[in-house]
Amino acid sequence: MPFPIRRALLLGGAAFAGFQGLPASSALAQQAATTLPEVTVTAPSPIVRRHTAPPARPAPRVAAPARQRGPAPAEAQPVVAQPAAPLPGTLPIVTDQFATVTVVPNEEIRRSGGGTLGDLLNNKPGITGSSYAPGASSRPIIRGLDVNRVSIIENGIGSNGASDLGEDHFVPIDPLATNQVEVIRGPATLRYGSTAIGGVVSATNNRIPDALPPCAQPFQSYGLPTKAPVIGGAPGCMNAEVRTSVSSVDRGVEGAVLLDAAGKNVAVHADVYGRNASDYNVPSYPYAQPGLPFNGRQPNSAATAAGASVGGSYLFDGGFIGASITQNNSIYRIPGVEGSQVGTRIDAKQTKFNAKGEYRPDTAAIDAIRFWVGATDYKHNEIGQATAGDPTTDGVRQTFTNREQEGRLEVQLTPFNAGFAAVTTAVGVQASHQELNAPSPDNVGSPINGLFDPNKNTKVAGYVFNELRFTETTKAQVAGRIEHVDLSGMTPSAIPELFDLNADPNAIGASVAQSRSFTPKSFSLGLIQALPWGLSASITGQYVERAPKPAELFSRGGHDATETFDIGNPNLGIETAKSIELGLRRAEGPFRFEITAYYTKFSGFIYRRLTGNTCDDASCVDPATGTLELNQAIYSQRDATFKGGEFQSQLDVAQLYGGTWGIENQFDIVRATFADGTNVPRIPPMRVGGGLFWRDANWLTRINLLHAFAQNDVAQIAETTTPGYNLLRAEVSYRTKLDPNAWGAREMLVGLVGNNLLNENIRNSVSYSKDNVLMPGIGVRAFANLKF
């Protein structure tokens, strides 16, 4: 018999996604029963289970197994919606979270086909990608904030590669093996640490199953108790999915196979993926000062990636426990003038072990206990020629290693009625340990042996979330976090801003051990108010402190892939951010929209600034005396202000040929300045876009134009202006159920996507390599997704 098209809702996953102690109001519950199914947002609020409500066919709501607890009112029992992705092309708006949440559902990931999380999210309001190596290394930048202010997690545990140490480093999470991506800002980010001031990018998949896969027989048929966290499943169940695509702009091919199986109360998952792409096409010569032959492609931009994972879970009365092991490998080239001349490429490997679990004890005080554990062994080599044009000198120029362990334990207390409000509380502890190293064979025996010597970063933190439901339409959240951070490493006793080791070997002082300790504290407060016409208004305030990271403290050497000579500052102090965000959203009806405004004041904002000096691996000299290969970059600290806003909307205009046609648009802007009025470097430009769509139950067609204005608000030193551009995209896709007896598969999604159809020269203002690297030119991507 064919398996159901969609998986049954995973109670364990929903509980992990957000605590369910406070329900929607009875009015909202009645409305949900008569309108449209919801998309479950799986991270990261530990109290509120959040939904979106885009147009889709009605589906029944299913009560989750739950016990009545303590003094909480009866209507406060969690209610679980039958899962259903939105119809293709609909705009998922999250209305009951305290700050903006961007959701990229599974089907949109399949249609978009980004090779990295930065590529996937690049055109979402308020989000850009770092685009250092498009298609291979692009990390999300949220509201102008990147690396150490944006946390990237997979299934609740950090990605734990080296992408926060350099823009050329890939994020070891591949969209090919991902089922949903969410970007969360605001109070919920405190769950993951103070390095998420800008937001959390959360990727989820089924590598650690938290329910049995759906099958024809009910789970009661083999004796599991009714309160086990599953809805469906049977012995011998297996589901399979194949994802594949080809692209013209880079002659790229990618594919993935995913398997989910179950027997009795054990669920297992396995997946394998791979991608290969050649140098991608660009409209014109990519360099500001041409110096290499041009064949219509961005030189040195090819990339390959491959990975595999296997995991399993044991489901028992009231919970589950599971683990997975994942391997991520990537070999990609670094585009740019120097990268092309010396053939710079990165060979990266990561082995990651993750475990998570949940237990709902039959007690009056505790509703649920959950844990997440991860351990990572990461290494990459930066390879290239020591002398341009001399292949005999080709070899490893720099190595990065990261061994990291992380664990988090949360306890959700039983909701109780405090009289003035229904209160749900969640408390958690988190600990992590990181060991980093970046040696360089070129500099063995010199005062500078690599970017930094071995260093350690140990954190222990506790946090608490309290949600108060005052009425059926008014909720508040109060949250706090305290961390203790210990950092140790080696740093030169003296580093002048201008130096030449050839002339003065003692310009850099002897290395000395450094140890720093910090205790950052953070606090947040949020309020949500339901309004007429399906509107939801929110306001949040945050006070967040962040300790410096090892690279900001201990760097003092050349980084060939980024063409920078990085100099850390061991005297950096805690960075403090005070922010406020206002939001108004509507997720139902023919007109869906979200508008957000924010203001953040940083005290002691830590940033890497280019000085305008140039260096080689041995010396930094003033440009007046010579121009060498690396740009000097120093970590500094100044007060700064970030402010901006985002808007997106979608209007269903009318019915046409059995489907719905409509209009969509978006807008975002961020302005970032230091206290003296000068500009913070590498800030995204203002963007505005819009387009038309037509969809029915099977087809989606869309055409969209995004205009980025010129970015002229640049840093005073070593940053150039960036011209604006127009990005035209069009897509058509078809989704249908199939007869497994005739086709083998039970569901199919196929489509074509055209990107940069105007074939414009597009430079990304946030990229360090923008003057030498163009974004891909005109291209068409064909994709197919089959479920068995």
C-alpha positions in Angstrom: 0.0 0.0 0.0 1.3 3.5 -0.7 2.6 5.5 2.2 0.9 8.8 3.2 2.2 11.8 1.4 3.1 13.7 4.5 4.7 12.5 7.7 2.6 12.4 10.8 3.4 15.2 13.3 6.3 14.4 15.5 5.4 15.2 19.0 9.0 15.0 20.1 10.0 17.3 17.3 7.3 19.7 18.1 8.3 19.7 21.8 11.9 20.3 20.8 10.8 23.1 18.5 9.1 25.0 21.1 7.5 24.4 24.4 3.7 23.9 24.2 2.6 24.8 27.6 0.7 27.9 26.5 -1.9 27.3 23.8 -3.5 29.5 21.3 -6.7 31.1 22.4 -10.0 29.2 22.0 -10.9 31.6 19.3 -7.7 31.0 17.4 -8.1 27.3 17.9 -11.6 27.4 16.4 -10.3 29.5 13.5 -7.5 27.1 12.8 -10.0 24.2 12.7 -11.9 26.0 9.9 -9.2 27.6 7.9 -5.8 26.4 6.8 -3.1 24.0 8.1 0.0 25.4 9.7 3.7 25.1 9.2 5.4 24.1 12.4 8.4 26.2 13.1 11.0 24.0 14.8 13.3 26.4 16.5 14.3 27.9 18.8 11.8 29.3 21.3 11.8 26.9 24.3 8.3 28.0 25.4 6.1 28.9 22.5 5.2 26.5 19.7 4.9 28.8 16.7 2.9 28.5 13.6 2.4 30.1 10.2 -0.9 30.0 8.5 -0.4 30.3 4.7 -3.2 29.3 2.3 -3.5 25.5 1.9 -6.2 22.9 2.0 -7.9 22.3 5.4 -6.6 19.5 7.5 -7.9 18.1 10.8 -6.2 19.0 14.0 -5.0 16.1 16.1 -4.8 16.3 19.9 -1.3 15.3 21.0 -0.9 12.7 23.8 -0.6 14.8 27.0 -1.4 14.7 30.7 -3.4 17.2 32.6 -0.9 18.9 34.9 -1.2 20.8 38.1 -3.3 24.0 38.4 -3.0 24.9 34.7 -6.4 25.4 33.1 -7.8 22.5 31.0 -7.6 24.6 27.8 -3.8 25.0 28.3 -3.1 21.5 27.1 -1.0 21.4 23.9 -2.8 21.1 20.6 -0.9 19.7 17.7 -1.7 20.6 14.1 -1.6 17.9 11.4 1.6 19.0 9.5 1.2 20.4 6.1 3.6 22.5 4.1 2.1 25.6 2.5 1.1 25.5 -1.1 4.0 26.4 -3.4 4.7 30.1 -3.5 2.8 31.1 -0.4 4.5 33.4 2.1 4.9 31.8 5.5 4.4 34.4 8.2 5.0 33.5 11.9 2.5 35.5 14.0 2.9 34.2 17.5 6.7 34.7 18.0 8.1 37.6 19.8 10.3 38.7 16.9 10.8 38.2 13.2 11.1 34.6 12.0 12.0 33.7 8.4 10.9 30.2 7.4 12.2 28.4 4.3 10.1 25.2 4.0 11.3 22.0 2.4 9.7 22.6 -1.0 11.2 26.1 -1.3 14.7 24.7 -0.5 14.2 22.2 -3.3 13.2 24.9 -5.7 15.8 27.4 -4.7 18.7 24.9 -4.7 21.3 27.1 -3.0 24.6 25.3 -2.5 25.1 27.0 0.8 22.9 28.5 3.5 24.1 32.0 2.5 23.1 31.4 -1.1 19.8 30.0 0.0 18.9 33.0 2.2 20.6 35.7 0.2 17.5 37.4 -1.1 15.3 37.1 2.0 14.4 40.5 3.6 17.1 41.5 6.1 19.4 38.6 5.1 22.4 38.5 2.7 25.2 36.0 2.1 28.9 36.7 2.6 29.5 35.3 -1.0 33.2 34.9 -0.6 33.1 31.8 -2.8 29.5 31.7 -4.3 28.1 28.2 -4.3 30.8 26.9 -1.9 31.4 29.4 0.9 28.7 31.9 1.8 27.6 32.5 5.4 24.3 34.3 6.2 24.6 37.9 7.3 21.5 39.2 9.2 20.8 42.9 9.4 24.4 43.6 8.6 25.7 41.3 11.4 27.8 38.3 10.7 30.2 35.6 12.0 30.4 36.0 15.8 26.9 37.5 16.0 25.1 34.9 13.9 24.7 31.4 15.3 24.3 28.5 12.8 22.8 25.3 14.2 21.7 21.9 12.9 19.1 20.0 14.9 19.8 22.2 18.0 23.6 21.9 18.0 26.1 24.3 16.5 27.5 23.7 13.0 31.0 23.9 14.7 33.2 24.3 11.7 35.4 27.3 11.0 33.1 29.6 9.1 33.2 32.2 11.9 37.0 32.4 11.6 37.1 33.5 7.9 34.7 34.3 5.1 36.4 31.7 2.9 35.4 28.8 5.2 32.4 26.8 4.3 29.4 26.1 6.7 29.3 22.3 7.1 25.5 22.2 6.6 24.3 21.4 3.1 20.8 22.4 1.9 20.7 19.1 0.0 20.3 17.2 3.2 18.1 19.8 5.0 14.3 19.8 5.3 13.7 23.3 6.7 15.7 26.4 7.5 14.6 29.1 9.9 16.2 32.4 10.8 15.2 33.7 14.3 15.9 37.0 15.8 15.0 38.4 19.2 14.6 36.9 22.7 14.6 33.2 21.6 18.2 33.5 20.5 19.3 33.6 24.2 18.7 29.8 24.2 21.9 29.4 22.1 24.3 31.9 23.6 25.4 35.5 23.4 27.0 35.0 20.0 23.5 35.2 18.4 22.8 38.9 18.8 22.1 39.1 15.0 20.0 35.9 15.0 20.0 32.1 14.8 20.0 30.2 11.5 18.5 26.8 12.3 18.6 23.9 9.9 16.6 20.8 10.6 16.4 17.3 9.2 15.6 13.8 10.3 19.1 12.6 11.0 18.0 11.9 14.6 14.4 10.6 14.2 12.0 11.7 17.0 9.1 9.7 15.7 8.4 6.6 13.6 7.9 7.2 9.9 4.3 7.1 8.7 2.9 3.7 7.6 -0.5 2.2 6.9 -1.0 0.5 10.2 -1.5 2.5 13.5 1.2 2.3 16.1 -1.2 0.6 18.5 -1.1 -2.5 16.3 2.3 -3.5 17.8 1.6 -2.5 21.4 3.2 0.9 21.9 1.3 2.9 24.6 -0.9 5.7 23.3 1.1 8.4 25.0 4.3 7.5 23.1 5.4 10.5 21.0 4.3 9.1 17.7 1.3 9.3 15.4 1.5 6.4 13.1 4.3 3.9 12.3 4.4 0.2 11.9 7.0 -2.6 11.8 9.0 -2.8 8.6 8.2 0.7 7.5 10.5 2.5 5.0 10.4 5.7 3.1 12.9 7.0 0.5 13.5 10.3 -1.2 15.7 11.3 -4.1 16.7 14.9 -4.7 18.6 15.9 -7.9 19.2 18.9 -10.1 21.4 20.2 -12.9 22.4 23.9 -13.6 23.7 25.6 -16.7 25.7 28.5 -15.2 28.3 26.2 -13.7 27.6 22.9 -15.4 26.6 21.7 -12.0 25.1 18.4 -10.9 23.8 17.5 -7.5 22.0 14.6 -5.9 20.9 13.1 -2.6 19.2 10.0 -1.4 17.4 9.9 2.0 16.0 6.8 3.8 13.8 6.6 6.8 12.9 3.2 8.3 11.3 1.8 11.5 10.8 -1.5 13.2 8.9 -1.9 16.4 9.9 1.2 18.5 13.2 1.9 16.7 13.5 4.5 13.9 16.6 4.9 11.7 17.7 7.4 9.1 20.5 7.4 6.5 21.3 9.9 3.8 24.1 10.6 1.3 24.6 13.6 -1.0 27.0 15.1 -3.4 27.4 18.1 -5.7 29.9 19.1 -8.4 30.3 22.4 -10.2 32.8 23.9 -12.6 33.8 27.6 -12.8 30.6 29.5 -13.1 29.7 31.9 -16.0 29.8 35.7 -15.4 28.7 38.5 -17.8 32.0 40.3 -18.2 35.5 40.5 -16.9 35.3 40.1 -13.1 38.3 42.1 -12.0 38.5 45.8 -11.4 42.0 45.7 -13.0 42.1 42.8 -15.5 45.2 40.7 -15.2 44.2 37.2 -16.3 42.7 35.7 -19.4 38.9 35.8 -19.4 36.8 33.0 -20.9 33.4 34.1 -19.7 33.8 32.4 -16.4 34.8 33.4 -12.9 38.3 32.0 -12.6 39.0 29.5 -9.9 35.4 29.1 -8.7 34.8 25.4 -9.1 33.6 23.3 -6.1 32.6 19.8 -5.1 31.0 18.6 -1.9 29.9 15.2 -0.5 28.5 13.9 2.7 26.7 11.1 4.5 24.9 10.5 7.8 23.4 7.6 9.7 21.3 7.9 12.8 18.7 6.2 14.9 16.4 6.6 17.8 14.7 4.4 20.4 11.1 5.5 21.3 9.6 4.6 24.6 6.7 5.5 26.9 6.9 9.2 27.2 9.9 10.1 25.1 12.8 9.1 22.8 16.6 9.1 22.7 18.7 9.1 19.6 22.1 9.8 18.0 23.7 10.4 14.6 27.1 10.6 13.0 27.7 12.8 10.0 30.6 13.3 7.6 30.9 16.5 5.5 33.6 16.9 2.9 34.1 19.8 0.6 36.8 20.8 -1.9 36.4 24.3 -3.4 38.4 27.0 -5.0 38.7 30.6 -3.9 38.0 33.1 -6.7 39.8 36.4 -7.0 43.0 37.7 -8.6 45.5 36.1 -6.2 43.4 32.9 -5.8 43.4 32.5 -9.5 47.1 33.2 -9.9 48.2 30.6 -7.3 45.3 28.2 -7.5 44.0 28.7 -4.0 41.6 26.0 -2.9 40.3 24.5 0.4 40.0 20.9 1.3 37.7 20.6 4.3 36.5 17.6 6.3 34.2 17.4 9.3 33.1 14.5 11.4 30.2 15.2 13.7 28.4 13.2 16.4 25.1 14.4 17.7 22.6 13.1 20.2 19.3 14.4 21.6 16.4 13.1 23.6 13.2 13.9 25.4 11.4 12.5 28.4 8.0 13.5 29.7 7.9 12.2 33.3 4.6 11.4 34.9 5.0 14.0 37.6 3.1 17.1 38.7 6.0 19.6 38.5 7.9 18.7 35.3 6.3 18.6 31.9 9.4 17.6 29.8 13.1 17.1 30.0 15.2 17.5 26.8 18.9 17.3 26.0 21.2 17.9 23.0 24.9 16.8 22.8 27.4 17.3 20.0 31.1 16.6 19.3 32.9 17.8 16.2 36.3 17.1 14.6 36.9 19.6 11.9 40.0 20.2 9.7 40.7 22.0 6.5 43.8 22.8 4.4 44.2 25.9 2.4 46.3 24.8 -0.6 48.0 26.8 -3.3 51.3 27.7 -5.0 53.9 29.6 -2.9 55.0 31.3 -6.2 52.4 32.1 -8.8 52.9 30.1 -12.0 55.2 27.6 -10.3 53.3 24.3 -9.8 56.3 22.7 -8.1 55.5 25.0 -5.1 51.9 23.9 -4.8 51.1 22.7 -1.3 49.4 23.4 2.0 49.7 27.1 2.9 47.5 27.1 6.0 45.6 24.5 8.2 42.6 25.1 10.4 41.5 22.6 13.0 38.5 22.8 15.4 37.6 20.2 18.0 34.5 21.2 19.8 32.1 19.6 22.3 28.7 21.1 23.2 25.8 20.1 25.4 22.5 21.6 26.5 19.9 20.4 29.0 16.4 21.9 29.4 13.6 21.4 31.8 10.1 22.6 31.0 8.1 23.0 34.1 4.4 22.3 34.2 2.3 25.4 33.4 0.4 26.9 36.3 -2.2 29.6 36.8 -0.7 32.5 38.8 -4.0 34.4 38.9 -2.8 37.3 36.8 -1.5 35.1 34.1 -0.9 31.5 33.0 2.8 30.9 33.4 5.1 28.6 31.6 8.8 28.4 32.7 11.7 26.7 31.0 15.2 26.5 32.5 18.4 25.3 30.9 22.1 24.9 31.2 24.6 24.8 28.4 28.3 24.0 28.2 30.9 24.0 25.4 34.6 23.5 24.9 36.5 24.5 21.8 40.2 24.0 20.8 41.4 25.9 17.7 44.6 25.9 15.8 45.8 27.5 12.5 49.5 26.6 11.8 51.2 27.5 8.5 54.1 25.4 7.1 55.4 28.5 5.4 56.2 30.1 8.7 57.6 27.3 10.8 60.3 28.7 13.1 59.3 32.3 12.5 57.7 34.6 15.2 54.5 34.2 13.3 53.7 30.5 12.8 50.3 30.7 11.2 47.2 32.8 11.9 47.1 31.8 15.6 48.6 29.2 17.9 46.4 26.6 19.7 43.8 28.3 21.9 40.9 27.2 24.0 37.4 28.6 24.6 35.3 27.1 27.4 31.8 28.3 28.2 29.2 27.4 30.9 25.8 29.1 30.9 22.4 29.0 32.5 19.2 30.5 31.1 15.5 30.8 32.0 12.4 31.7 29.9 9.1 32.7 31.5 6.0 33.1 29.3 3.0 34.8 30.8 -0.4 34.6 29.1 -2.5 37.5 30.5 -5.5 37.0 28.3 -6.5 35.0 25.2 -4.9 37.8 23.1 -2.0 39.0 25.2 1.3 37.2 26.0 4.6 38.3 27.4 8.0 36.7 27.7 10.8 37.4 30.2 14.1 35.7 29.6 17.6 35.9 31.0 21.0 34.2 30.5 24.4 34.3 32.3 27.6 32.8 30.9 31.1 32.3 32.1 33.7 32.3 29.4 37.4 31.3 29.8 39.8 31.8 26.8 43.4 31.0 26.6 46.0 31.3 23.8 49.3 32.7 22.6 49.8 36.2 21.4 52.9 38.3 20.7 53.8 40.6 23.5 53.8 43.5 21.1 52.4 44.1 17.6 52.9 47.6 16.0 50.4 48.7 13.5 53.1 49.1 10.9 56.1 46.8 10.9 58.6 45.0 8.6 60.1 41.9 10.0 62.8 41.8 7.3 64.1 45.1 8.6 63.4 44.5 12.3 63.0 40.9 13.4 62.0 42.1 16.8 59.0 44.2 15.5 56.7 41.5 16.9 57.4 40.7 20.5 58.0 37.1 21.7 54.8 35.1 22.1 53.4 35.0 25.6 50.5 33.0 27.1 47.3 35.0 27.5 44.2 34.0 29.6 41.0 36.0 29.7 37.7 35.4 31.5 34.4 37.1 31.0 30.9 36.8 32.5 28.4 38.2 30.0 24.8 38.6 31.1 21.8 39.0 28.9 18.1 39.9 29.4 15.1 40.1 27.2 11.4 41.2 27.4 8.7 40.7 24.8 5.0 41.3 24.3 2.6 40.0 21.7 -0.9 41.4 21.2 -3.5 39.8 18.9 -5.5 42.5 17.0 -8.6 42.5 14.8 -8.4 41.4 11.2 -6.0 38.6 12.0 -3.2 41.1 12.9 -0.5 40.4 15.5 1.7 43.1 17.0 4.9 42.6 18.9 7.5 44.6 20.7 10.8 43.2 22.2 13.7 44.7 24.0 17.0 43.0 24.6 20.2 43.7 26.6 22.9 41.2 25.4 26.6 41.0 26.3 29.1 39.0 24.2 32.6 38.0 25.1 35.3 38.2 22.4 36.0 35.1 20.4 39.6 33.5 20.2 40.2 34.9 16.6 39.4 38.4 17.8 41.9 38.1 20.7 44.7 35.9 19.4 45.1 36.4 15.6 48.4 37.6 14.4 49.3 36.3 11.0 48.6 35.9 7.3 45.4 34.3 6.0 46.2 33.5 2.4 42.6 32.5 1.3 41.2 35.9 2.4 44.3 37.8 1.4 44.5 39.4 4.8 47.1 39.7 7.6 44.9 39.5 10.7 46.0 41.1 14.0 43.9 40.4 17.1 43.6 42.5 20.2 44.1 40.6 23.5 42.7 43.6 25.4 39.3 43.6 23.9 36.4 43.8 26.4 32.8 42.6 26.5 30.6 43.8 23.6 27.1 45.1 24.7 24.0 45.4 22.5 20.8 47.1 23.5 18.0 46.6 21.0 14.4 47.1 20.4 12.2 45.6 17.7 8.6 46.5 16.6 6.6 44.2 14.4 3.1 43.9 12.8 2.1 40.7 11.0 -0.8 39.1 9.3 -0.6 35.4 8.3 -4.2 34.6 7.0 -6.5 35.7 4.3 -5.7 36.9 0.8 -3.3 39.7 2.0 -0.4 38.4 4.1 2.4 40.7 5.3 5.1 41.4 7.8 6.7 44.7 8.7 9.5 45.1 11.2 11.6 48.0 12.5 14.6 47.7 14.8 17.2 49.7 16.5 20.4 48.4 18.1 23.0 50.3 20.1 26.4 48.6 20.5 28.9 49.5 23.2 32.3 48.2 22.3 31.3 46.8 18.9 34.1 44.4 17.9 35.0 44.4 14.2 37.8 43.6 11.8 38.9 46.7 10.0 41.2 47.0 7.0 44.0 49.6 7.7 44.9 50.3 4.1 48.3 48.8 4.6 49.5 45.8 2.7 51.6 42.9 3.9 53.2 39.6 3.1 53.5 36.6 5.4 56.6 38.2 6.9 56.0 41.9 6.9 53.5 44.7 6.8 54.6 47.9 5.1 53.2 51.3 4.3 51.8 51.4 0.7 54.2 54.3 0.0 57.2 51.9 0.4 55.8 48.9 -1.5 52.7 46.9 -2.3 52.7 43.3 -1.3 50.0 40.6 -1.3 48.0 40.7 1.9 45.7 43.5 3.3 46.4 44.3 6.9 43.3 43.8 9.1 43.1 44.7 12.8 40.4 43.8 15.3 39.1 47.0 17.0 36.3 48.0 19.3 34.1 51.1 19.0 30.5 52.1 19.8 28.1 51.6 16.9 24.4 51.9 16.0 22.4 49.7 13.7 18.9 50.6 12.6 16.6 49.5 9.8 13.5 47.7 8.8 12.0 45.0 6.6 8.7 44.5 4.8 7.3 41.6 2.8 3.8 40.9 1.6 1.7 38.8 -0.7 -1.7 39.5 -2.2 -3.9 37.0 -3.8 -5.6 39.1 -6.5 -8.1 36.8 -8.3 -8.8 33.3 -9.6 -7.4 32.5 -13.0 -7.6 29.2 -14.9 -8.5 27.3 -11.8 -5.6 28.8 -9.8 -4.8 32.0 -8.0 -2.7 34.9 -9.3 -1.2 37.6 -7.2 1.4 40.2 -6.4 4.3 40.0 -3.9 6.9 42.5 -2.8 9.7 43.0 -0.3 11.9 45.8 1.1 14.8 45.9 3.5 17.3 48.5 4.7 20.0 48.7 7.4 22.1 51.7 8.3 25.1 51.2 10.5 27.4 53.9 11.8 30.0 54.4 14.5 29.6 57.0 17.3 31.5 59.6 15.2 29.1 59.2 12.3 31.5 57.2 10.1 30.2 54.0 8.5 30.5 50.5 9.7 32.2 48.5 6.9 30.6 45.8 4.8 26.9 46.7 5.2 24.2 45.4 2.8 22.5 48.0 0.5 18.9 49.0 0.5 16.8 46.5 -1.6 13.3 46.6 -3.0 11.6 43.9 -5.1 8.4 42.5 -6.4 6.7 40.3 -8.8 3.8 38.2 -10.0 2.8 34.6 -9.2 0.2 32.0 -10.2 -0.4 28.8 -8.3 -2.9 26.0 -7.9 -2.7 22.7 -6.1 0.0 21.4 -8.4 1.6 24.3 -10.4 3.6 27.3 -9.3 4.9 30.0 -11.7 6.6 33.1 -10.5 8.6 36.0 -11.9 10.4 38.4 -9.5 12.7 41.4 -9.9 14.9 42.5 -6.9 16.7 45.8 -7.2 19.7 46.5 -4.9 20.7 50.2 -4.7 24.3 51.3 -4.9 26.1 51.1 -1.6 27.9 54.3 -1.1 28.0 54.3 2.7 31.3 52.7 3.1 34.2 52.7 5.6 36.7 55.5 5.4 39.6 53.2 4.7 40.1 50.3 2.3 36.4 49.9 1.3 35.1 50.8 -2.1 31.6 51.7 -3.2 29.4 49.0 -4.8 27.1 49.7 -7.8 23.5 48.6 -7.7 22.0 45.8 -9.7 18.7 44.2 -10.9 18.3 40.5 -10.2 15.5 39.0 -12.3 14.3 35.4 -11.5 11.6 33.2 -12.9 10.5 29.7 -12.0 7.9 27.1 -12.9 7.4 23.9 -10.9 4.9 21.0 -10.8 4.0 18.8 -7.9 1.8 15.7 -8.0 1.0 12.4 -6.4 1.8 9.3 -8.3 0.6 5.7 -8.3 3.5 3.7 -6.8 2.4 0.6 -8.6 2.8 2.3 -12.0 5.7 4.8 -11.3 7.5 3.4 -8.3 7.4 6.8 -6.6 4.4 8.2 -4.7 5.1 11.9 -5.1 7.0 14.0 -7.6 8.2 17.6 -7.7 9.9 18.9 -10.9 10.7 22.4 -12.1 12.8 25.0 -13.9 14.3 28.1 -12.3 16.0 30.9 -14.2 18.4 33.2 -12.3 19.9 36.6 -13.2 18.0 36.5 -16.4 19.2 40.1 -17.3 22.7 38.8 -17.1 23.8 41.7 -15.0 27.2 42.3 -13.3 26.3 41.7 -9.7 28.8 42.5 -6.9 27.9 41.8 -3.3 28.8 44.8 -1.1 29.3 42.7 2.0 31.9 40.5 0.4 35.6 41.1 1.0 36.3 39.9 -2.5 33.6 42.0 -4.3 36.0 43.9 -6.5 37.4 40.6 -7.9 34.4 38.3 -7.8 31.1 38.6 -9.7 28.0 36.7 -8.7 26.9 34.1 -11.3 25.5 35.3 -14.6 22.4 34.1 -16.4 21.6 30.4 -15.7 18.8 27.9 -15.7 18.4 25.1 -13.1 16.3 22.0 -13.6 15.4 19.9 -10.6 13.4 16.8 -9.6 12.4 15.4 -6.3 10.9 11.9 -5.9 9.4 10.3 -2.8 9.0 6.6 -2.6 
